[in-house]
Amino acid sequence: MLVCISNWSQPPDYKSKQADKKNIVVELDMEPVYVYGNAALLSELAMNLLDNAVKYNHEGGHVTVKLTA
């Protein structure tokens, strides 16, 4: 199935309690990119990557995700 990655279930202003608690800034800069795959699994993959970036970051850190085609 053709999936637009920029339309993931998580909104562009991704927030998590852990990021707020650690004062981590999360920035998403995503252009519409179309790939063939399972939308639910791709969304889960993206959220796992973001959650891990926050989890293993230091207090006051910064996470930037940039997606271009």
C-alpha positions in Angstrom: 0.0 0.0 0.0 1.3 3.5 -0.9 1.7 5.5 2.3 2.4 9.2 2.7 4.9 9.3 5.6 4.2 13.0 6.5 0.6 11.9 7.4 1.7 9.7 10.3 -0.8 9.3 13.1 1.4 11.5 15.4 1.0 15.2 14.7 4.0 17.3 13.7 4.2 18.9 17.1 5.2 15.6 18.7 5.1 15.8 22.5 5.9 13.3 25.2 5.8 13.4 28.9 9.4 12.2 29.0 10.5 15.0 26.6 8.7 17.6 28.8 10.2 16.2 32.0 13.7 16.3 30.6 13.2 19.6 28.8 14.1 18.1 25.5 13.1 20.0 22.3 11.7 17.8 19.5 11.6 19.3 16.0 10.1 17.6 13.0 10.8 18.9 9.5 9.0 16.6 7.1 8.1 16.9 3.5 5.4 14.6 2.0 7.2 11.3 1.1 5.4 8.4 -0.4 6.6 4.8 0.2 5.1 1.4 -0.2 4.5 -0.3 3.2 2.2 -0.9 6.1 1.0 2.5 7.5 0.5 1.2 11.1 4.0 -0.4 11.2 5.7 2.6 9.7 4.0 4.8 12.3 5.0 2.5 15.1 8.6 2.5 13.8 8.7 6.4 13.7 7.3 6.6 17.3 9.8 4.1 18.6 12.7 6.1 17.0 11.4 9.3 18.5 10.7 7.8 21.9 14.3 6.3 22.0 15.8 9.6 20.9 14.2 11.3 23.8 14.8 8.4 26.3 18.5 8.3 25.6 19.1 12.0 25.3 20.4 14.2 28.1 18.4 16.7 30.1 17.9 19.9 28.0 18.8 18.0 24.8 17.5 18.5 21.3 16.0 15.9 18.8 15.6 16.9 15.1 14.0 14.7 12.5 14.2 15.8 8.9 12.5 13.9 6.1 13.1 14.8 2.4 12.7 13.0 -0.8 
